[in-house]
Amino acid sequence: RSSVQVLGGSNWSLVLQGQWMLEFYAPWCPACKQIELTWESFAKESKHLDITVGKVDITQEPGLTGRFFVTTLPTIYHANDGVFRRYRGSRTLEDLQGYVLQRKWEAVEPVAGWKSPSSIMMHGMAGLFHLSGWIRQIHSYLTGTLGIHVWISYGIFILATLLIGLFLGL
């Protein structure tokens, strides 16, 4: 049984309290697979470090991916009572433990307030990522299920964008 807590859209706010290390990964990502055992070992030691270790699958959680503005994989964040810092150190077990034990995170600049995952701005970003996932599902339905050619699907989206723009403009 894994010691890593899986986070999603419904429980991500747990990271706003206490001290956390959070990894954003994708199942297909080679670098993510490479640190998987290290991350599990780090999670097993988390009780001694007084920290909770979590992970987010970006393929399942586009909203959280947008909220944390994840652009590279794997992305690791440290959170302490809602203050987020991006971890950019080595991904060895010793360095991860040292980051917490030696409080190296204090020397790292926190994520700016407007870019904080709990800010209204990043709440909107999460919505945009959800919208993009929804559009991708519609495209897959049109091309896969209904058998519509890809370019016709693109044309439908272009037409919908123009019509929505015209409607909003009125």
GINORVEN-V343319 format. One record per pair of residues at least 4 apart in sequence whose ideal C-beta (glycine too) atoms are under 6 Angstrom apart, sorted by the first residue. I is the first residue (numbers start at 1). J is the second residue. Records with the same first field share a line. If there is no record, write none. Layout:
BEGIN
I: J + J
END
This chain:
BEGIN
3: 43 + 44
4: 43 + 53 + 55
5: 54
7: 11 + 12 + 54 + 56
8: 61
9: 63
12: 64
15: 20 + 22 + 79
16: 82
19: 51 + 80
20: 52 + 54 + 79
21: 53 + 78
22: 54 + 77
23: 39 + 55 + 74 + 76
24: 56 + 58 + 70 + 75
25: 32 + 74
26: 32 + 58 + 59 + 73
29: 73
31: 74
32: 73 + 74
35: 39 + 91
38: 93
41: 93
42: 53 + 93 + 96
43: 53
45: 49
46: 51 + 53
49: 100
51: 100
56: 61 + 64
58: 65
62: 129 + 130 + 133
63: 126 + 129 + 130
65: 70 + 129
66: 125 + 126 + 128 + 129
67: 117 + 122 + 126
68: 117
70: 75
76: 87
77: 84 + 86
78: 85 + 87 + 105
79: 84
83: 110
84: 111 + 116
85: 105 + 108 + 110
89: 95 + 99
90: 95
97: 101
98: 102
99: 104
111: 115 + 116
114: 119 + 121
117: 122
139: 153
140: 144
141: 145
142: 146 + 148 + 153
143: 148 + 150 + 153
148: 152 + 153
END
